[in-house]
Amino acid sequence: MEGLFVRKSIDALQEEAGQTGNKTLKRVLGPVSLVALGVGVIIGAGLFSITGTVASEYTGPAITLSFIIAAIGCCFAGLCYAEFASMIPVAGSAYTYSYATMGELIAWIIGWDLVLEYTVAATTVSISWSRYLVVFLQGAGIDLPHTLTACPWDGGIVNIPAMVIVVLMSLILMRGTAGSSFFNGLIVFLKISVILVFVILGWKFIQADNYVPYIPENTGKLGEFGWSGILRGAAIVFFAFLGFDAVSTAAQETKNPKRDMPIGILVSLLVCTILYILFAHVMTGVAHYTDFKGQEGIAPVAVAIEQMGYANAQGVIMPAYPWLNKAIVLAILFGYCSVIMVTLLGQSRVFLSMSRDGLLPPFFSRINTRFRTPVHSNFLFMVVVSLLAGFVPAQVAGEMTSIGTLLAFTLVCAAVLIVRKTMPDVHRAFKTPWVPFVPIMGILTCLCMMCFLPADTWIRLVLWMLIGLDIYVSYGRKHSKLEPGRVYRKGDTVLNILGLVLAVLSVITGLWHQQTVGWEADKTLLVISFVFAFTHCAYYMWRLWHQASDLKRAPKS
């Protein structure tokens, strides 16, 4: 009995991957579709949404360096992902890899983290989609009321366009991955065309003065410009590279996953890194980084293309390509649809895998016999993400995506080190080169970037993990298909101590955040973190006491 660290065997995973029938996911994706899937998420999630905010608040023109640092970290993690995707071609991404290498409890933690990652990623992009829609309609002489296109924290009431686009993409996804993949391929072609047009036409409007200073002087606060700002910027834009993670979640819908998964992961990462650097260089060259401050930063392309022109006698920039401005924004609107759809695909597939393993109710792993998709999971996230998109600020969601992505990548890199020792004979169509150097560098790079994220982001991560641990304690550990129906499982003590550690971290991150913003500032997050900390301390201490009492009374076996 391995308890909470029981591992799912590779044979069981490969048997699951080989299942067929109308109650299984349909294998329809090839290498080109997988690259398009990855590019579909990567191009858009960071390039067209949060890039402007990062440039204006953290990096200045040096956002190109942030993208390079993030890409280096992604390269290390991507090589580790590629090995697992060829070795364990099953839906679930890092969750499944962790289950096979580090055991059930770690798998639950990473799976719950992935749910957070994809949920807030879809939220961020849908909010940015709404902002681009407002800009596009303004160009056509239609002004949508601000109260219905922004959340309460941005001066509105509810962001209705963001909610609507999430619902529409979810409905398309429910109808099947083949149609979704075809739709995504068309959109990816459109987005790459937009980027190339933006870079080629915008290059001649670059103003060298906009790059001075290339690295703005630090304001005296950690993460606000200077090199600490570049590192914080790298951490925040890191979520834009989660495309290859989304590729790995679709392993069970891939025709030849052992060959095609590494291709999809690594090629999509390479293509997008090059495009990111070129795009960021032009964006901060045609417009000064301070022009992206405020809500405009969530739609940076709309700001930049307005600066592609020549000044008239009054010094006002007259766009050189007025038709292009509207065309690019319209193309971005369509392009964002694929980003939202693929992130929704990723989170539903992780939920599907966790449900199949018994860690979540079986309701979420039922496959619709007509469309052969997990419609229940799709519907759940349609509701949750649409509500978040309507009422949460984009910057908060973007930072939450980054910390979730970085944590997931850290654990995958660690898993490669473990699996090389514990499963050396399992066949791999692709092997991570230069082990242990690559996985160790992946771990260090991701942890370094996590340390530069704002303190309030850490609070939300800790609180999310506490909620996830509560669900695992109350349901998952009792219904696990590997050790079902056990009241006590080996490793319960570790589980309870982990709950206490997270409770202590809730206090630490709350105090850290309040120290950062000032003790005279709003203390809502501090109060919430303390409430979570004390209630969970009491709960997990009670569980430790109750567990000790049960073991004393239990007959010796």
HELIX and SHEET records of a PDB file:
HELIX    1   1 GLY A    3  PHE A    5  5                                   3    
HELIX    2   2 ILE A   10  ALA A   17  1                                   8    
HELIX    3   3 PRO A   31  ALA A   45  1                                  15    
HELIX    4   4 GLY A   46  ILE A   50  3                                   5    
HELIX    5   5 THR A   51  VAL A   54  1                                   4    
HELIX    6   6 ALA A   55  THR A   59  3                                   5    
HELIX    7   7 GLY A   60  ALA A   62  5                                   3    
HELIX    8   8 ILE A   63  MET A   87  1                                  25    
HELIX    9   9 ALA A   94  THR A  101  1                                   8    
HELIX   10  10 GLU A  104  GLY A  139  1                                  36    
HELIX   11  11 HIS A  146  LEU A  148  5                                   3    
HELIX   12  12 PRO A  152  ASP A  154  5                                   3    
HELIX   13  13 ILE A  160  MET A  174  1                                  15    
HELIX   14  14 THR A  177  GLY A  202  1                                  26    
HELIX   15  15 TRP A  203  PHE A  205  5                                   3    
HELIX   16  16 ALA A  208  TYR A  211  5                                   4    
HELIX   17  17 GLY A  226  VAL A  237  1                                  12    
HELIX   18  18 PHE A  238  PHE A  241  5                                   4    
HELIX   19  19 GLY A  243  THR A  249  1                                   7    
HELIX   20  20 ALA A  251  GLU A  253  5                                   3    
HELIX   21  21 PRO A  257  VAL A  286  1                                  30    
HELIX   22  22 TYR A  289  PHE A  292  5                                   4    
HELIX   23  23 GLY A  294  ILE A  298  5                                   5    
HELIX   24  24 PRO A  300  ILE A  305  1                                   6    
HELIX   25  25 PRO A  322  ARG A  356  1                                  35    
HELIX   26  26 PRO A  362  SER A  365  5                                   4    
HELIX   27  27 VAL A  375  PHE A  391  1                                  17    
HELIX   28  28 ALA A  394  THR A  422  1                                  29    
HELIX   29  29 PHE A  437  CYS A  451  1                                  15    
HELIX   30  30 ALA A  455  ILE A  471  1                                  17    
HELIX   31  31 TYR A  472  GLY A  476  3                                   5    
HELIX   32  32 ARG A  477  HIS A  479  1                                   3    
HELIX   33  33 ASP A  492  VAL A  517  1                                  26    
HELIX   34  34 THR A  524  ARG A  553  1                                  30    
SHEET    1   A 2 GLY A 309  ALA A 311  0                                        
SHEET    2   A 2 ILE A 317  PRO A 319 -1                                        
END                                                                             
